[in-house]
Amino acid sequence: MLTAIAAILAVLTAAIAIMIVRLRRAAQAVTAARAAAEELLWRRYNLTSDLISWADNEGGPAADSAVRAMVAARADIMKARGQPAERLAAEDKLQAALNAFYRAADADEALMSIHEVVLIVSHLMRADARAHAAVADYNRLAEAFNARIAAGPGRAVARLARVAAGAPMHLKVAPDIRADTRDSATAVA
């Protein structure tokens, strides 16, 4: 009888250990997906400084207004480091400014005759597409992981494994990607 109980306990312990390992791996995947999304947002942030330096005072009033909005949004992003909700709100401001710049640049022939501006805009549109796709991928992964640890044995094992739910990344402003760059932006991603 004691041998049977010991065997059952050994099986349960092994099953819990396997569940803990799997949950920790899943938690690491969620963390890695968030880090990848944040890295792409930082890459886009860095590209905007190039656009600002080339496009500042080169376009019409709409482009200049968008450049000033980019500068302000970049400052907000830096102020919000370590504060995820505030940072994502600042990222939305940056995306709105970029979208306004894209629209203004499309209508500004002189601005779009500057080769560097065209190149940076193309890179930024691709960065927008990749960053937003990475955020969407992270949110799907975090949602699935959170559902896994929210109920049943997953909840108890998550506590044992000391894994936390993944916080969603809410970006409200979508990139305004022109049709001629949409195909190449998603092909690179």
HELIX and SHEET records of a PDB file:
HELIX    1   1 LEU A    2  ALA A   55  1                                  54    
HELIX    2   2 PRO A   61  LYS A   79  1                                  19    
HELIX    3   3 PRO A   84  ALA A  107  1                                  24    
HELIX    4   4 LEU A  111  SER A  113  5                                   3    
HELIX    5   5 HIS A  115  ALA A  150  1                                  36    
HELIX    6   6 GLY A  152  ALA A  161  1                                  10    
HELIX    7   7 ALA A  179  VAL A  188  1                                  10    
END                                                                             
